């Protein structure tokens, strides 16, 4: 049987997931604006592995901060 607390927890999870995705999108836009080059072009076309590792590290760090803020 589904209780009210389960429904509330499910809705909170959905809200936090949407909020986390919004923060990730905002971080990507900021990261794209402060760099003097296109991140997508550098990673996809020019095969810039160092940039891909750095960008992945930024995303992982941001995920840790968001997870800590949510819990």
Order of alpha helices (4+ residues) and beta strands (2+ residues): alpha-alpha-alpha
